Amino acid sequence: MATREELHRLVDELPEAELDAARSLLDDLRNGMDDDTLTPEELAEIERGREAIRRGEYITMEEYRRQRGL
């Protein structure tokens, strides 16, 4: 199966609740988003998030969804 066809199939199989996230990711890819397009503030925020994860300050996606009733 061609890559484009496979992507269409995967999108068709996504749960409705995941479509906005998928669209955002695909928009980023289409627009060529990479680290060069991030501001220094955005890079600092990413690093703060990584540090929090290293300290164990995170929840799983399952817990996030449960907390929000998804």
C-alpha positions in Angstrom: 0.0 0.0 0.0 1.3 3.4 -0.9 2.3 5.7 2.0 -0.5 8.3 1.2 -3.1 5.5 1.1 -1.8 4.2 4.4 -2.0 7.6 6.0 -5.6 8.0 4.8 -6.4 4.6 6.3 -4.8 5.6 9.7 -6.7 8.9 9.8 -10.0 7.1 9.0 -9.3 4.7 12.0 -8.6 7.5 14.5 -11.1 8.0 17.3 -13.0 11.3 16.9 -11.3 12.7 20.0 -7.9 12.4 18.4 -8.6 14.2 15.1 -7.7 17.7 16.2 -4.3 16.5 17.5 -3.7 14.6 14.2 -4.7 17.7 12.2 -2.3 19.9 14.2 0.6 17.4 13.7 0.0 17.1 10.0 -0.2 20.9 9.6 3.1 21.2 11.4 4.7 18.7 9.0 3.1 20.3 6.0 4.4 23.7 7.1 7.9 22.4 7.7 8.0 22.9 11.4 11.3 22.2 13.0 13.4 23.4 15.9 14.6 26.4 13.8 11.0 27.8 13.8 10.7 27.7 17.6 11.3 30.9 19.6 13.8 30.9 22.4 10.8 31.1 24.8 9.3 28.0 23.3 12.5 26.1 23.5 12.9 27.1 27.2 9.3 25.9 27.8 10.1 22.6 26.2 13.2 22.2 28.3 11.2 23.0 31.5 8.8 20.2 30.5 11.6 17.8 29.9 13.0 18.6 33.3 9.6 18.1 34.9 9.4 14.6 33.3 12.9 13.7 34.5 11.6 14.6 38.0 8.7 12.3 37.5 6.1 15.2 37.4 3.8 13.9 34.7 0.6 11.8 34.2 -0.1 9.2 31.6 -2.4 10.0 28.6 -4.8 7.5 30.1 -4.9 9.5 33.4 -5.2 12.7 31.5 -8.2 11.4 29.6 -9.8 10.0 32.8 -9.4 13.3 34.5 -11.2 15.1 31.7 -13.9 12.5 31.1 -12.6 11.6 27.7 
